[in-house]
Amino acid sequence: MERRTTRLLAYQRDRRKFACICYTLTLSWLLLALLQWVLISVIAEITVVFVEYYWISLIFFVVAMMLVSIFVFFERVRAITCLNWLMCLLIVEFVIIGVFNLAALSHWQELLVWFFICMLLLFGFVLIGSIIPHDLTLDVVILFVLAFIFLIVTVWFAMISILLKVPYSFVVYQLSIAIVVLLFVMYHAQTINGGRFAEMRLNDYLLAALILFHDFIILFLLTFYQQLVMRFIVGATTAARAVSEANRGLSYIDPIIGPVQEDYVDDDDSNSTTAVQKFA
């Protein structure tokens, strides 16, 4: 009995250490990402590059997804000490660079506020998942069924948002995805903290931190609609804010929101056709 108690205490100590490493790594990577995204948003010369050559971010993001797939599905890669750290750092940095093109368009104040909102949601639901008595790892099938239902909902609202321009339909799309992600954040937290039906192995702290990091990335990517279109923080006065100073020569404007009606008026005097857009 005493030996069993000793093993249990040792397991709990190792599990707490594992969870602490996971959350510390996740927080470190998030702060690293924040620093780089703010610099991209503020420094004019870099902003122009990633707005004009957006495909740079696209390439890095695609490569990051390929690397993370290898990291997840090939256990031997995670077992090699130097290689696992190298791949993990490359994945994190490539994902960060993959968001540069969006961060370049965002105002730094919007970016900061939404970053901390997403970080609060992430660690808040990690805490909720850790303290609730219900074991979500027993309900993984239910979670995937709910995820599939929400997938159907998101596709429908995405279509009516893109094609019919229904007001606030994209917000419903965002909320549906966010709910699914936060459910899985609680599930991941329980597998990290242990003491449940399913738990992560104690040597997989890099994988656990990567999972939480990508949970955050999904939430943060969703907020760029608010950052670039709604602009709750800096206001509508920056809707046509120049990306650069006078020497940059590059600007961006808001995408069209709501139904658009186009009337083509023939101007006989100038022999040209002018497109007049009326926004509902």
LUMDO-874427 format. One record per residue (C-alpha): y, z, x; residue number from 1. Coordinates in nm, 2 decimals. Last residue first. Layout:
# LUMDO-874427
(r (Y Z X) NUM)
...
# end
This chain:
# LUMDO-874427
(r (4.88 -4.92 -2.70) 280)
(r (4.99 -5.09 -2.39) 279)
(r (5.15 -5.43 -2.43) 278)
(r (5.10 -5.67 -2.14) 277)
(r (5.32 -5.98 -2.12) 276)
(r (5.17 -6.27 -1.93) 275)
(r (5.43 -6.52 -1.85) 274)
(r (5.35 -6.89 -1.85) 273)
(r (5.57 -7.13 -1.66) 272)
(r (5.78 -7.44 -1.74) 271)
(r (6.10 -7.25 -1.65) 270)
(r (6.29 -7.34 -1.96) 269)
(r (5.98 -7.39 -2.18) 268)
(r (5.86 -7.03 -2.13) 267)
(r (5.52 -7.01 -2.30) 266)
(r (5.44 -6.66 -2.39) 265)
(r (5.09 -6.53 -2.33) 264)
(r (5.02 -6.21 -2.52) 263)
(r (4.78 -5.96 -2.37) 262)
(r (4.66 -5.66 -2.56) 261)
(r (4.53 -5.36 -2.37) 260)
(r (4.34 -5.07 -2.52) 259)
(r (4.36 -4.74 -2.33) 258)
(r (4.40 -4.67 -1.96) 257)
(r (4.50 -4.94 -1.71) 256)
(r (4.44 -4.83 -1.35) 255)
(r (4.73 -4.64 -1.19) 254)
(r (4.93 -4.81 -0.92) 253)
(r (4.88 -4.86 -0.55) 252)
(r (5.11 -4.93 -0.26) 251)
(r (5.10 -5.10 0.08) 250)
(r (5.39 -5.22 0.30) 249)
(r (5.33 -4.95 0.56) 248)
(r (5.67 -4.98 0.72) 247)
(r (5.87 -4.84 0.43) 246)
(r (5.65 -4.53 0.42) 245)
(r (5.29 -4.55 0.31) 244)
(r (5.08 -4.51 0.00) 243)
(r (5.38 -4.57 -0.22) 242)
(r (5.37 -4.36 -0.53) 241)
(r (5.33 -4.57 -0.84) 240)
(r (5.20 -4.29 -1.06) 239)
(r (5.40 -4.03 -0.87) 238)
(r (5.62 -3.94 -1.16) 237)
(r (5.32 -3.89 -1.37) 236)
(r (5.27 -3.54 -1.24) 235)
(r (5.19 -3.38 -0.91) 234)
(r (4.93 -3.14 -1.05) 233)
(r (4.79 -3.29 -1.36) 232)
(r (4.76 -3.64 -1.21) 231)
(r (4.58 -3.82 -1.49) 230)
(r (4.49 -4.13 -1.31) 229)
(r (4.44 -4.07 -0.94) 228)
(r (4.35 -3.70 -0.92) 227)
(r (4.20 -3.67 -1.26) 226)
(r (3.97 -3.98 -1.21) 225)
(r (3.91 -3.85 -0.86) 224)
(r (3.76 -3.54 -1.01) 223)
(r (3.41 -3.69 -1.05) 222)
(r (3.38 -3.74 -0.68) 221)
(r (3.43 -3.36 -0.63) 220)
(r (3.14 -3.27 -0.86) 219)
(r (2.90 -3.52 -0.69) 218)
(r (3.01 -3.40 -0.35) 217)
(r (2.96 -3.04 -0.44) 216)
(r (2.59 -3.10 -0.54) 215)
(r (2.57 -3.30 -0.21) 214)
(r (2.67 -2.99 -0.01) 213)
(r (2.43 -2.78 -0.21) 212)
(r (2.14 -3.01 -0.12) 211)
(r (2.25 -3.03 0.24) 210)
(r (2.26 -2.66 0.27) 209)
(r (1.90 -2.63 0.14) 208)
(r (1.78 -2.91 0.37) 207)
(r (1.93 -2.74 0.67) 206)
(r (1.79 -2.40 0.57) 205)
(r (1.43 -2.54 0.55) 204)
(r (1.27 -2.30 0.79) 203)
(r (1.24 -2.02 0.53) 202)
(r (1.06 -2.24 0.28) 201)
(r (1.23 -2.31 -0.05) 200)
(r (1.13 -2.12 -0.36) 199)
(r (0.93 -2.19 -0.67) 198)
(r (0.81 -1.91 -0.91) 197)
(r (1.11 -1.69 -0.83) 196)
(r (1.18 -1.42 -0.57) 195)
(r (1.36 -1.66 -0.36) 194)
(r (1.74 -1.69 -0.29) 193)
(r (1.72 -2.06 -0.20) 192)
(r (1.49 -2.16 -0.49) 191)
(r (1.71 -1.96 -0.73) 190)
(r (2.03 -2.12 -0.59) 189)
(r (1.88 -2.47 -0.63) 188)
(r (1.81 -2.41 -1.00) 187)
(r (2.16 -2.27 -1.05) 186)
(r (2.30 -2.58 -0.88) 185)
(r (2.06 -2.79 -1.09) 184)
(r (2.23 -2.67 -1.41) 183)
(r (2.57 -2.73 -1.24) 182)
(r (2.48 -3.09 -1.17) 181)
(r (2.36 -3.15 -1.53) 180)
(r (2.68 -3.00 -1.67) 179)
(r (2.90 -3.20 -1.43) 178)
(r (2.74 -3.53 -1.54) 177)
(r (2.81 -3.46 -1.90) 176)
(r (3.16 -3.34 -1.83) 175)
(r (3.24 -3.66 -1.64) 174)
(r (3.12 -3.89 -1.92) 173)
(r (3.31 -3.68 -2.17) 172)
(r (3.62 -3.73 -1.95) 171)
(r (3.55 -4.10 -1.95) 170)
(r (3.56 -4.11 -2.33) 169)
(r (3.91 -3.95 -2.32) 168)
(r (4.07 -4.24 -2.50) 167)
(r (3.83 -4.53 -2.60) 166)
(r (3.90 -4.82 -2.36) 165)
(r (3.65 -5.04 -2.54) 164)
(r (3.47 -5.19 -2.24) 163)
(r (3.51 -4.94 -1.96) 162)
(r (3.53 -4.62 -2.17) 161)
(r (3.28 -4.74 -2.43) 160)
(r (3.04 -4.82 -2.15) 159)
(r (3.08 -4.50 -1.96) 158)
(r (3.04 -4.30 -2.29) 157)
(r (2.70 -4.47 -2.35) 156)
(r (2.58 -4.44 -1.99) 155)
(r (2.68 -4.07 -1.98) 154)
(r (2.50 -3.99 -2.30) 153)
(r (2.18 -4.16 -2.19) 152)
(r (2.20 -3.97 -1.86) 151)
(r (2.26 -3.64 -2.05) 150)
(r (1.93 -3.70 -2.22) 149)
(r (1.76 -3.77 -1.89) 148)
(r (1.91 -3.46 -1.73) 147)
(r (1.79 -3.25 -2.02) 146)
(r (1.44 -3.38 -1.97) 145)
(r (1.47 -3.31 -1.60) 144)
(r (1.57 -2.96 -1.67) 143)
(r (1.29 -2.91 -1.92) 142)
(r (1.04 -3.02 -1.66) 141)
(r (1.20 -2.78 -1.40) 140)
(r (1.15 -2.49 -1.64) 139)
(r (0.96 -2.25 -1.42) 138)
(r (1.21 -2.29 -1.15) 137)
(r (1.48 -2.18 -1.40) 136)
(r (1.34 -1.82 -1.39) 135)
(r (1.55 -1.62 -1.64) 134)
(r (1.69 -1.29 -1.51) 133)
(r (2.03 -1.44 -1.43) 132)
(r (2.17 -1.30 -1.11) 131)
(r (2.12 -1.58 -0.86) 130)
(r (2.18 -1.87 -1.10) 129)
(r (2.51 -1.71 -1.19) 128)
(r (2.61 -1.67 -0.83) 127)
(r (2.52 -2.03 -0.74) 126)
(r (2.71 -2.12 -1.06) 125)
(r (3.02 -1.95 -0.92) 124)
(r (2.96 -2.10 -0.58) 123)
(r (2.97 -2.45 -0.71) 122)
(r (3.24 -2.40 -0.97) 121)
(r (3.47 -2.23 -0.72) 120)
(r (3.41 -2.52 -0.47) 119)
(r (3.49 -2.77 -0.74) 118)
(r (3.81 -2.59 -0.84) 117)
(r (3.89 -2.56 -0.47) 116)
(r (3.86 -2.93 -0.41) 115)
(r (4.05 -3.01 -0.73) 114)
(r (4.35 -2.81 -0.61) 113)
(r (4.35 -2.95 -0.26) 112)
(r (4.31 -3.31 -0.36) 111)
(r (4.58 -3.29 -0.61) 110)
(r (4.81 -3.14 -0.35) 109)
(r (4.71 -3.40 -0.09) 108)
(r (4.79 -3.69 -0.33) 107)
(r (4.49 -3.92 -0.37) 106)
(r (4.46 -4.28 -0.25) 105)
(r (4.35 -4.19 0.10) 104)
(r (4.10 -3.94 -0.04) 103)
(r (3.93 -4.22 -0.23) 102)
(r (3.89 -4.44 0.07) 101)
(r (3.79 -4.14 0.29) 100)
(r (3.50 -4.04 0.06) 99)
(r (3.24 -4.23 0.26) 98)
(r (3.38 -4.06 0.58) 97)
(r (3.28 -3.73 0.44) 96)
(r (2.93 -3.86 0.35) 95)
(r (2.90 -4.00 0.71) 94)
(r (3.00 -3.66 0.85) 93)
(r (2.75 -3.47 0.65) 92)
(r (2.46 -3.72 0.71) 91)
(r (2.54 -3.73 1.08) 90)
(r (2.54 -3.35 1.10) 89)
(r (2.21 -3.33 0.93) 88)
(r (2.06 -3.60 1.15) 87)
(r (2.16 -3.43 1.46) 86)
(r (2.05 -3.09 1.34) 85)
(r (1.71 -3.23 1.24) 84)
(r (1.67 -3.42 1.57) 83)
(r (1.74 -3.12 1.79) 82)
(r (1.48 -2.89 1.63) 81)
(r (1.21 -3.14 1.52) 80)
(r (1.06 -3.00 1.20) 79)
(r (1.31 -3.17 0.97) 78)
(r (1.20 -3.51 1.09) 77)
(r (0.83 -3.41 1.04) 76)
(r (0.91 -3.34 0.67) 75)
(r (0.98 -3.70 0.60) 74)
(r (1.10 -3.72 0.23) 73)
(r (1.42 -3.52 0.25) 72)
(r (1.56 -3.63 0.59) 71)
(r (1.46 -3.99 0.53) 70)
(r (1.64 -3.99 0.20) 69)
(r (1.94 -3.82 0.36) 68)
(r (1.96 -4.09 0.62) 67)
(r (1.96 -4.37 0.37) 66)
(r (2.22 -4.20 0.16) 65)
(r (2.44 -4.15 0.47) 64)
(r (2.40 -4.52 0.56) 63)
(r (2.53 -4.61 0.21) 62)
(r (2.82 -4.37 0.24) 61)
(r (2.91 -4.50 0.59) 60)
(r (2.91 -4.86 0.47) 59)
(r (3.12 -4.79 0.16) 58)
(r (3.37 -4.59 0.36) 57)
(r (3.43 -4.89 0.59) 56)
(r (3.43 -5.12 0.29) 55)
(r (3.76 -4.97 0.18) 54)
(r (3.94 -5.17 0.45) 53)
(r (4.28 -5.17 0.29) 52)
(r (4.27 -4.82 0.16) 51)
(r (4.09 -4.68 0.46) 50)
(r (4.33 -4.84 0.71) 49)
(r (4.65 -4.76 0.52) 48)
(r (4.56 -4.39 0.50) 47)
(r (4.51 -4.37 0.87) 46)
(r (4.86 -4.48 0.95) 45)
(r (5.02 -4.27 0.68) 44)
(r (4.87 -3.93 0.78) 43)
(r (4.87 -3.71 0.47) 42)
(r (4.57 -3.82 0.26) 41)
(r (4.34 -3.89 0.56) 40)
(r (4.45 -3.55 0.70) 39)
(r (4.37 -3.38 0.37) 38)
(r (4.03 -3.55 0.36) 37)
(r (3.94 -3.45 0.72) 36)
(r (4.03 -3.08 0.67) 35)
(r (3.85 -3.06 0.33) 34)
(r (3.53 -3.21 0.48) 33)
(r (3.52 -2.96 0.76) 32)
(r (3.59 -2.68 0.50) 31)
(r (3.30 -2.81 0.29) 30)
(r (3.07 -2.83 0.59) 29)
(r (3.14 -2.47 0.69) 28)
(r (3.09 -2.35 0.33) 27)
(r (2.75 -2.53 0.32) 26)
(r (2.65 -2.39 0.65) 25)
(r (2.74 -2.04 0.55) 24)
(r (2.56 -2.07 0.22) 23)
(r (2.24 -2.18 0.38) 22)
(r (2.26 -1.92 0.67) 21)
(r (2.31 -1.64 0.42) 20)
(r (2.02 -1.76 0.20) 19)
(r (1.79 -1.76 0.50) 18)
(r (1.90 -1.42 0.61) 17)
(r (1.85 -1.29 0.26) 16)
(r (1.50 -1.44 0.26) 15)
(r (1.41 -1.29 0.59) 14)
(r (1.51 -0.94 0.47) 13)
(r (1.33 -0.99 0.15) 12)
(r (1.02 -1.10 0.33) 11)
(r (1.03 -0.80 0.57) 10)
(r (1.07 -0.56 0.28) 9)
(r (0.77 -0.72 0.11) 8)
(r (0.56 -0.71 0.42) 7)
(r (0.65 -0.34 0.47) 6)
(r (0.56 -0.26 0.11) 5)
(r (0.22 -0.43 0.15) 4)
(r (0.15 -0.23 0.46) 3)
(r (0.24 0.09 0.28) 2)
(r (0.00 0.00 0.00) 1)
# end
